[in-house]
Amino acid sequence: MSQSSGSVERRLAKILRERKEPHGKLLKEKEILKGVEISEGGIVELWITPTHPYCPCCVNDLIELRNEVKKTRGVLACHIEVVGIPQANRWTAAINE
């Protein structure tokens, strides 16, 4: 791991550690945040299972999360993959468009 990727990891960890989803649960909980990957080039991938799969505010919150991560210094791009809910592919497409 290079020094720059380590600082990206720390910045991303801070965002994820402090963020709550719209219904009050911490995003970092295992039932919500399923995986995180940061490439050497600065591309962040997150795998997330929303707590309320039929709630439009959860979609908006994930769009805001993606935008916040993309603004982080050292991050080239962010992709959020929604998993574990019905129509997850539609959520993923809406969030990453």
C-alpha positions in Angstrom: 0.0 0.0 0.0 1.4 3.4 -1.0 1.4 6.4 1.4 -1.3 8.1 -0.7 -3.6 5.1 -0.7 -3.2 4.9 3.0 -4.4 8.5 3.4 -7.4 7.8 1.1 -8.2 4.8 3.3 -8.1 7.0 6.5 -10.3 9.7 4.9 -12.8 7.1 3.7 -12.8 5.3 7.1 -13.6 8.6 8.8 -16.6 9.2 6.4 -18.0 5.7 6.9 -17.3 5.6 10.7 -19.3 8.8 11.3 -22.2 8.4 8.9 -25.6 7.3 9.8 -28.2 6.0 7.4 -31.6 8.0 7.3 -33.2 5.7 9.9 -30.5 6.3 12.5 -28.2 3.2 12.2 -24.5 3.6 11.7 -23.5 2.8 8.2 -20.5 0.9 9.4 -22.6 -1.9 10.9 -22.1 -5.3 9.4 -25.7 -5.7 8.2 -25.4 -2.5 6.2 -21.8 -2.1 5.0 -20.9 -5.4 3.3 -17.6 -4.5 1.8 -15.1 -1.8 0.8 -12.4 -1.8 -1.8 -10.0 0.9 -2.8 -7.9 0.4 -5.9 -4.3 1.8 -6.2 -5.8 4.3 -8.7 -8.2 5.8 -6.2 -11.4 4.0 -7.3 -13.6 3.2 -4.3 -16.2 0.4 -4.4 -18.7 0.0 -1.6 -21.2 -2.9 -1.2 -24.2 -1.8 0.9 -27.5 -3.4 2.0 -30.1 -0.7 2.8 -32.1 -1.2 6.0 -35.4 -0.2 4.4 -35.3 -1.4 0.8 -38.6 0.4 -0.2 -37.7 3.8 1.3 -36.8 6.6 -1.2 -34.8 8.5 1.4 -32.3 5.5 1.5 -31.7 5.9 -2.3 -31.1 9.7 -1.8 -28.8 9.0 1.1 -26.7 6.6 -0.9 -26.4 9.2 -3.7 -25.3 11.8 -1.2 -22.7 9.3 0.2 -21.4 8.6 -3.3 -21.0 12.3 -4.0 -19.2 12.8 -0.6 -16.8 10.0 -1.2 -16.1 11.3 -4.8 -15.2 14.7 -3.3 -12.6 13.1 -1.0 -9.0 14.0 -1.9 -7.3 11.1 -3.6 -10.6 9.5 -4.8 -10.9 9.3 -8.6 -14.3 7.6 -8.6 -16.9 5.8 -6.4 -19.2 3.0 -7.2 -21.8 1.8 -4.8 -23.2 -1.7 -5.3 -26.5 -2.4 -3.6 -26.8 -6.0 -2.5 -29.2 -8.2 -0.6 -32.5 -6.6 -1.5 -35.1 -7.0 -4.3 -34.3 -5.0 -7.4 -30.8 -4.3 -6.1 -29.6 -3.8 -9.7 -32.1 -0.9 -10.2 -30.9 0.8 -7.0 -27.3 0.4 -8.1 -28.1 1.9 -11.5 -30.0 4.9 -9.9 -27.2 5.6 -7.4 -24.3 5.5 -9.9 -25.9 7.3 -12.9 
